[in-house]
């Protein structure tokens, strides 16, 4: 006999989960959907390529799950709930709103996950670090029933040393995630005004690794091309001597012993420069040695020698990559997927959008309103694609300002720290079109001070503004004068005496492709009836971009967008990545012609 409301909830949840699993169908499949759905451990590649250890354990895969509108409160709980009768199963790291998760329910608020595991025997005596790529938004972590740690923020990574909570034999992790999805915390397009499917909970890889008591916790890498050196700072759990070895194509070129916690310069003679045309990466190995000379911790990393700054070319302020002006021509890249929502279904899918962008002749993407797993930036580093990184916006900056503005600043700093070492990232974009904009001038200045090695676009598209708030407008500082013009490009910004001119968004011309559209009312800024007509329209727009480049000082142009996204049908690719909506060879030719025109100005 069922005697409690909790038991009724658990039984109903189990039955609903079983029926839901039978009924699930993808609304739109990608070429990788079936592979991801059938993979026991999806996205099992090493998740942190710039600080890689040999030993690790991927925890992606099937987890027990309790969610839905009647799920227990998951905001900062003191104890975990019981999973004894739950029959729902979720495929991590896909959010529960996605098809790939196996849940496919809308707007989960309270989310509970459980994973049982056993540690490899040879990890005995090691400290165990539990890592989360991203959990949206407030996460509380329990290990074997004891609270191990908490984290707030949906787009930055975090880790917890769980050694003291572990036991011999079977162990379990419970994650309580709470995501209000109300737009008050940084949420990007993942919020009530963001247009797209809400997503909640775990959405990047969960993993653990064994380390020694004294181990490397973090590294900070800053290439200094003019000085022919790499500035490096290594943090560790205790002060230690760290051996740093730089190698190029398997050959050691520099070896230095440094002190953890302090900044050091490592020489890189005759540096091979990183650029989109030649994305050369150096290998870096960092080791801590014990009293007897044995290696007690070692990580592998990489870096690119490149420099980005503003300078004048024929009297016009322009961005200089390695002291030369390179016209930055790219795509607005939102990183949404019909099967995984915020999460690419597979590693090949994650690479695909970058590969396509390169094949189409672009040298830049603007990663719009979200972050990606570190492997995305690894592929951008390796393949040679410049990245502008947006900060996901909050939507209501004037409500409870001491809470939500602080949350924005904290998460923005954490995102910069997460991705600081990637050579592909050349610019930070704290605000877009005044969405949730506040203290823009101060935050732009802070960004330049915190990371002087990159450019900052304080308010991309400051000429646009949501109707429900007052426009902040052009902050007047930072490195770019940036307007968004749809369809454009006429009316784009012109440089001033201190800032380069950027057309941060333009284009957005749509094409309907039956059988490859999200099942909602579809729209775009303008339309063409055929692939040939859309290609012709695009080439005409790019011819105009070249005119602005040559005669109006334009230095950056970002076309909307890489793929269709849900209701938007203005991508170069359909949302399912199955159809190229323009003739690739023709758009590559015009893109390369525009970039070449920029090179001729040097």
C-alpha positions in Angstrom: 0.0 0.0 0.0 1.3 3.5 -0.9 1.2 5.5 2.3 3.0 8.8 1.5 2.9 11.6 -1.0 6.6 11.1 -1.7 5.9 7.5 -2.6 3.1 8.5 -4.9 5.4 11.1 -6.6 8.1 8.5 -7.1 5.7 5.9 -8.6 4.1 8.5 -10.9 7.6 9.7 -11.9 8.7 6.2 -12.7 5.6 5.5 -14.9 5.8 8.9 -16.6 9.5 8.3 -17.3 8.9 4.9 -18.9 6.0 6.3 -21.1 8.0 9.4 -22.0 11.0 7.3 -23.1 8.7 5.3 -25.4 7.2 8.4 -26.9 10.4 10.4 -27.5 11.3 11.4 -31.1 13.8 14.0 -32.2 12.1 17.1 -33.6 15.1 17.4 -36.0 18.0 15.0 -36.3 21.6 15.8 -37.1 24.0 13.4 -38.8 25.3 12.6 -35.3 22.0 12.1 -33.4 21.8 8.3 -33.7 25.5 7.9 -32.9 25.2 10.0 -29.7 22.0 8.3 -28.6 23.6 4.9 -28.8 27.0 5.8 -27.2 27.5 4.5 -23.7 29.9 7.3 -22.7 29.2 10.3 -25.0 31.7 13.1 -25.5 34.4 11.0 -23.9 37.4 12.9 -25.2 39.8 14.5 -22.7 37.9 17.7 -21.7 40.8 20.0 -20.8 43.4 20.0 -23.6 45.6 22.8 -22.2 46.1 21.0 -18.9 46.1 17.3 -19.6 47.0 14.4 -17.3 47.3 10.8 -18.4 45.0 9.4 -15.7 41.3 10.4 -15.7 37.8 8.9 -15.6 34.9 10.2 -17.7 31.6 10.2 -15.8 29.4 11.0 -18.8 26.7 8.4 -19.6 23.6 7.2 -17.9 22.8 8.8 -14.5 19.7 8.4 -12.3 17.5 11.5 -12.6 14.6 13.1 -10.8 13.1 16.3 -12.3 9.7 17.7 -13.5 7.4 20.3 -12.0 7.0 18.3 -8.7 10.6 17.6 -8.1 12.0 18.5 -4.6 13.7 21.8 -4.2 17.3 21.6 -5.5 18.5 25.1 -4.4 21.2 24.7 -1.8 19.7 21.6 -0.2 21.3 20.3 3.1 20.9 16.6 2.2 20.4 14.6 -1.0 17.0 13.1 -1.8 16.4 9.4 -2.1 16.6 7.7 -5.5 15.6 4.3 -4.3 12.4 4.1 -6.5 13.3 6.4 -9.4 13.2 4.8 -12.8 14.1 7.9 -14.9 17.5 7.8 -16.5 19.3 10.8 -18.2 22.2 10.7 -20.6 24.8 13.2 -19.3 26.0 15.7 -20.4 22.9 16.5 -22.4 20.4 18.9 -20.7 17.0 17.3 -19.8 15.2 19.5 -22.3 17.1 17.9 -25.2 16.1 14.8 -27.1 19.6 13.2 -26.5 19.2 13.4 -22.7 16.3 10.8 -22.8 14.1 13.1 -20.8 13.0 15.8 -23.3 10.9 17.8 -20.9 10.5 21.6 -21.1 12.0 24.0 -18.6 13.3 21.9 -15.8 13.8 24.0 -12.6 14.8 21.5 -9.9 17.1 18.7 -11.2 18.5 15.8 -9.2 21.2 13.5 -10.6 22.9 10.4 -9.2 25.9 8.4 -10.4 27.4 5.3 -8.9 31.0 4.6 -9.5 34.1 2.8 -8.3 37.6 4.2 -8.4 40.4 2.2 -10.1 42.5 0.3 -7.6 45.7 2.1 -8.6 44.2 5.5 -7.6 44.5 4.5 -4.0 46.4 7.1 -2.0 45.8 9.8 -4.5 43.6 12.9 -4.1 40.6 12.8 -6.3 39.3 15.9 -8.1 35.8 16.0 -9.4 35.3 18.3 -12.4 32.2 19.8 -14.0 32.5 21.6 -17.4 29.3 23.5 -16.8 26.1 23.1 -14.7 23.2 25.6 -15.1 22.8 27.3 -12.7 23.2 26.6 -9.0 24.8 23.2 -8.2 25.2 21.4 -4.9 27.4 18.3 -4.9 27.0 15.4 -2.5 29.4 12.4 -2.3 28.2 9.4 -0.4 25.5 11.5 1.2 27.8 14.3 2.4 27.8 17.8 1.0 31.1 18.2 -0.8 30.7 21.7 -2.4 28.5 24.2 -4.3 28.8 26.4 -7.3 26.8 29.2 -8.9 27.1 30.0 -12.6 25.9 28.3 -15.8 28.8 28.9 -18.2 32.0 28.4 -16.3 33.7 25.2 -15.1 34.4 24.2 -11.5 36.1 21.4 -9.5 35.9 19.9 -6.0 38.5 17.8 -4.1 36.3 14.9 -3.0 39.0 12.7 -1.4 37.7 13.0 2.2 34.2 11.9 1.2 35.2 8.7 -0.6 35.3 5.1 0.7 36.5 1.7 -0.5 34.3 0.0 -3.0 31.1 1.6 -4.5 30.6 5.3 -4.2 28.0 7.7 -5.5 27.7 11.3 -6.5 24.4 13.3 -6.2 24.1 16.6 -8.0 21.3 19.0 -7.1 20.9 21.6 -9.8 18.5 24.6 -9.6 17.8 26.8 -12.6 15.1 29.4 -12.3 15.4 30.3 -16.0 14.1 33.8 -15.3 16.7 35.9 -17.0 18.0 37.5 -13.8 21.3 35.6 -13.8 23.5 35.5 -16.9 21.6 33.3 -19.3 22.2 34.4 -22.9 19.6 33.0 -25.3 18.8 30.5 -22.6 16.2 32.6 -20.8 12.6 34.1 -21.0 13.6 36.7 -23.6 16.2 34.5 -25.4 13.9 33.1 -28.1 15.2 29.5 -27.9 14.5 26.3 -26.0 15.4 26.7 -22.3 18.1 24.4 -21.0 19.0 23.5 -17.5 21.4 21.4 -15.3 24.5 19.5 -16.4 25.4 20.4 -20.0 29.2 19.7 -20.2 31.4 16.8 -19.4 31.7 15.5 -15.8 35.0 13.8 -15.0 37.5 13.0 -12.3 41.2 12.6 -12.0 43.7 11.4 -9.4 46.5 13.8 -8.3 49.3 13.9 -5.7 48.8 15.9 -2.5 51.0 18.6 -4.1 49.8 19.1 -7.6 49.4 21.7 -10.3 46.0 23.5 -10.0 46.2 26.0 -12.8 48.4 27.6 -15.4 48.3 31.0 -17.0 50.0 31.5 -20.4 50.7 34.8 -22.1 52.7 34.8 -25.4 55.0 37.9 -25.7 56.0 37.9 -29.4 58.2 41.0 -29.3 60.2 39.7 -26.4 60.4 36.2 -27.9 59.1 34.6 -24.7 56.2 33.0 -22.9 55.1 34.5 -19.6 53.8 31.7 -17.4 52.4 31.4 -14.0 51.7 28.0 -12.4 49.6 27.6 -9.2 49.9 24.5 -7.1 48.5 23.3 -3.8 51.9 24.0 -2.1 55.0 25.9 -3.1 57.0 23.8 -5.5 59.7 23.9 -8.2 58.2 23.3 -11.6 60.1 22.1 -14.6 58.7 23.7 -17.8 59.7 22.2 -21.2 58.7 23.9 -24.4 59.0 21.7 -27.5 58.3 22.2 -31.2 57.4 19.3 -33.4 58.8 16.9 -30.9 62.1 18.8 -30.4 62.9 20.5 -27.1 63.6 24.2 -27.6 63.6 25.5 -24.0 63.7 24.2 -20.5 63.3 26.3 -17.3 62.8 25.6 -13.6 60.2 28.0 -12.2 58.7 28.6 -8.8 54.9 28.0 -8.5 52.8 31.0 -7.7 55.2 33.4 -9.4 55.4 34.8 -12.9 58.3 33.6 -15.1 59.4 34.2 -18.7 60.4 31.2 -20.8 62.4 32.0 -23.9 61.0 31.1 -27.3 63.7 32.0 -29.8 62.7 32.6 -33.4 59.1 32.1 -32.6 56.8 30.6 -35.2 53.7 32.8 -35.1 50.1 31.6 -34.7 47.6 32.9 -37.3 44.5 31.6 -39.2 46.8 30.9 -42.2 49.4 29.2 -40.0 48.0 28.0 -36.7 51.3 26.7 -35.2 51.1 25.5 -31.7 54.0 24.8 -29.3 53.9 21.9 -26.8 54.4 22.6 -23.1 55.1 20.1 -20.4 55.0 21.0 -16.7 56.3 18.7 -13.9 56.6 18.8 -10.2 59.4 16.6 -8.7 59.5 15.0 -5.3 62.4 15.0 -2.9 64.0 12.1 -4.6 63.7 13.6 -8.0 60.6 11.5 -9.0 57.8 13.1 -10.9 54.8 13.5 -8.6 52.7 15.5 -11.0 52.8 16.3 -14.7 50.5 18.1 -17.1 50.8 18.6 -20.9 49.7 21.8 -22.5 50.2 24.0 -25.6 50.3 27.6 -26.6 50.4 29.8 -29.7 52.7 32.8 -30.2 50.5 35.6 -31.4 49.9 39.2 -30.6 46.7 41.2 -31.1 46.4 45.0 -30.6 45.3 48.2 -32.3 47.5 50.2 -34.6 47.2 52.6 -37.5 47.4 51.5 -41.1 47.6 54.5 -43.5 46.3 56.7 -40.7 43.3 54.5 -39.9 42.9 52.6 -36.6 42.7 48.9 -37.2 43.3 45.6 -35.3 46.8 44.2 -35.9 47.5 40.5 -35.7 51.2 40.0 -35.3 51.7 43.6 -36.3 49.8 43.3 -39.6 46.2 44.2 -40.4 44.1 41.2 -41.1 40.5 41.9 -42.2 38.4 39.9 -39.7 35.6 38.3 -41.6 33.4 35.8 -39.8 30.2 34.3 -38.7 27.9 34.8 -35.7 28.1 31.4 -34.2 25.4 30.5 -31.6 26.3 26.9 -31.0 22.8 25.5 -30.7 21.8 21.9 -31.7 18.3 20.5 -32.4 19.2 17.3 -30.6 21.5 18.5 -27.8 20.4 22.2 -27.4 23.5 23.8 -25.9 25.6 20.6 -26.3 27.0 19.3 -29.5 26.0 15.7 -29.9 29.5 14.4 -30.6 33.1 15.5 -30.9 32.8 15.3 -34.7 29.8 17.6 -34.5 31.6 20.1 -32.3 34.5 20.2 -34.9 32.1 20.4 -37.9 31.0 24.0 -37.5 34.6 25.1 -37.2 35.7 23.0 -40.2 32.8 24.4 -42.2 33.6 28.0 -41.3 37.2 27.5 -42.4 36.2 25.7 -45.6 33.9 28.6 -46.4 36.8 31.0 -46.3 36.2 32.8 -43.0 38.9 33.6 -40.5 36.7 34.5 -37.5 33.7 33.5 -35.5 31.9 35.5 -32.8 30.8 32.9 -30.2 27.4 34.5 -29.4 25.8 34.5 -26.0 27.3 31.3 -24.7 30.5 29.5 -24.0 31.6 26.2 -25.3 33.5 23.2 -23.8 37.3 23.8 -23.8 37.6 21.3 -26.7 35.8 23.7 -29.0 38.5 26.3 -28.4 41.2 23.6 -28.8 39.9 22.9 -32.3 39.8 26.7 -33.1 43.4 26.9 -31.8 44.5 23.9 -33.8 42.6 24.7 -37.1 43.2 28.4 -37.0 40.1 30.4 -36.4 39.9 33.7 -34.6 37.3 33.9 -31.9 35.4 36.8 -30.4 33.9 35.5 -27.1 30.6 37.0 -25.8 29.6 37.1 -22.2 26.1 35.5 -21.9 23.8 38.4 -21.0 21.5 38.8 -18.1 18.1 40.3 -19.1 17.0 42.3 -16.1 20.1 44.3 -14.9 18.0 46.7 -12.7 16.4 44.1 -10.4 18.2 43.3 -7.1 21.3 44.9 -8.5 23.6 43.9 -5.6 22.9 40.2 -6.3 22.5 39.9 -10.1 25.1 42.4 -11.2 27.6 40.8 -8.9 26.7 37.4 -10.3 27.4 38.8 -13.8 30.8 40.2 -12.9 31.8 37.0 -11.0 30.8 34.7 -13.9 32.4 37.0 -16.5 35.7 36.9 -14.6 35.4 33.1 -14.3 34.8 32.7 -18.1 37.9 34.8 -18.9 39.9 32.7 -16.5 38.6 29.4 -18.1 39.6 30.4 -21.6 42.5 32.8 -21.0 45.1 30.5 -22.5 43.5 29.9 -25.9 45.4 31.8 -28.7 42.3 31.8 -30.9 40.4 34.1 -28.6 41.4 37.6 -29.6 38.5 39.7 -28.2 36.0 39.7 -25.3 32.5 41.1 -25.7 30.9 41.8 -22.4 27.6 43.2 -23.8 25.5 42.8 -26.9 22.9 45.3 -28.2 22.4 46.8 -24.7 20.9 43.5 -23.5 21.2 43.6 -19.7 23.7 46.3 -20.1 25.0 48.2 -17.0 28.2 50.0 -16.1 29.4 49.2 -19.6 32.2 51.8 -19.6 33.5 50.5 -16.3 33.3 46.8 -17.2 35.0 47.5 -20.6 37.8 49.3 -18.8 38.0 46.4 -16.2 38.3 43.9 -19.0 41.2 45.7 -20.6 42.9 45.9 -17.2 42.3 42.3 -16.3 43.4 41.0 -19.8 45.4 43.6 -21.6 46.6 41.0 -24.1 43.2 41.0 -26.0 40.9 43.5 -27.6 37.5 44.4 -26.0 34.3 45.3 -27.7 32.3 46.8 -24.8 28.8 46.9 -26.3 28.6 45.2 -29.7 25.7 46.7 -31.7 25.1 49.6 -29.4 22.7 51.1 -31.9 20.2 48.4 -31.1 18.2 48.0 -27.8 15.5 45.9 -26.3 12.2 47.8 -25.9 11.8 47.2 -22.2 15.0 49.0 -21.0 16.8 52.2 -21.6 19.7 52.0 -24.0 23.2 52.4 -22.6 24.6 53.1 -26.1 28.2 53.6 -27.2 30.4 53.4 -24.1 33.0 55.5 -26.0 35.9 53.3 -24.8 37.3 49.8 -25.6 38.7 48.9 -29.0 35.8 49.0 -31.4 33.1 51.3 -32.7 30.5 48.5 -33.3 27.1 48.7 -34.9 24.7 46.0 -36.1 23.0 46.7 -39.5 20.3 44.3 -40.9 20.5 43.5 -43.7 23.3 46.0 -44.3 26.2 46.5 -44.6 25.6 50.1 -45.6 25.5 52.3 -42.4 28.2 50.4 -40.7 30.5 52.1 -38.1 33.5 54.1 -39.1 36.6 54.2 -37.0 37.4 57.1 -34.6 40.7 58.3 -33.4 41.2 55.5 -30.8 38.9 52.6 -32.0 38.6 50.4 -35.0 35.3 50.0 -36.9 33.4 46.8 -36.6 30.2 45.6 -38.2 29.4 43.2 -35.4 26.3 41.7 -37.1 24.8 42.0 -40.5 23.1 39.9 -43.2 20.6 37.5 -41.8 19.1 36.6 -45.2 17.0 33.5 -45.0 16.1 30.5 -47.1 13.3 28.0 -46.4 14.4 24.4 -46.8 11.5 22.0 -46.3 12.2 19.0 -44.1 15.1 20.8 -42.4 13.5 23.4 -40.2 12.5 23.5 -36.6 8.7 23.0 -36.2 7.8 26.6 -35.3 7.0 29.7 -37.4 10.3 30.5 -39.2 11.7 33.9 -40.0 14.7 36.0 -41.1 15.6 39.6 -41.8 15.1 39.1 -45.5 14.6 36.1 -47.8 15.7 34.6 -51.1 13.9 31.8 -52.9 16.8 29.5 -54.0 20.3 28.6 -53.1 21.6 30.3 -56.2 19.7 33.5 -55.4 20.9 33.5 -51.8 24.5 33.0 -53.0 24.1 35.9 -55.4 22.7 38.1 -52.6 25.6 37.1 -50.3 28.2 38.0 -52.9 26.6 41.4 -53.4 26.7 42.0 -49.7 30.4 41.0 -49.5 31.2 43.3 -52.4 29.8 46.1 -50.4 31.8 45.0 -47.3 34.9 45.3 -49.4 33.9 48.9 -50.4 33.6 49.7 -46.7 36.9 48.1 -45.9 38.7 50.0 -48.6 37.1 53.4 -48.3 35.4 53.7 -44.9 37.9 52.1 -42.6 35.9 48.9 -41.7 38.0 46.2 -40.1 35.6 43.6 -39.0 32.4 42.1 -40.5 30.4 39.3 -38.9 27.6 37.7 -41.0 24.5 36.2 -39.3 25.0 33.3 -39.1 26.6 29.8 -39.1 23.5 27.8 -38.9 19.7 28.2 -38.7 18.7 28.3 -35.0 15.2 27.1 -34.1 12.9 29.8 -35.6 15.7 31.6 -37.4 16.3 30.4 -41.0 19.2 32.7 -41.9 22.1 30.3 -41.5 24.7 29.2 -44.1 23.7 25.7 -42.9 20.3 24.3 -42.0 19.8 23.8 -38.2 20.4 20.0 -38.7 23.7 20.7 -40.5 22.5 18.6 -43.5 22.1 21.2 -46.2 24.5 24.0 -47.3 22.3 26.9 -48.2 24.8 28.6 -50.4 27.3 27.5 -53.1 30.4 26.9 -51.0 33.0 27.5 -53.7 31.5 30.9 -54.6 31.2 32.2 -51.0 34.7 31.0 -50.2 36.0 32.9 -53.3 34.4 36.2 -52.3 35.3 35.8 -48.6 39.0 35.2 -49.6 38.8 38.2 -52.0 37.7 40.5 -49.1 40.4 39.2 -46.8 43.0 39.7 -49.5 41.8 43.2 -50.0 42.6 43.9 -46.4 46.0 42.4 -46.7 46.8 44.8 -49.6 46.3 47.7 -47.3 49.4 46.9 -45.2 
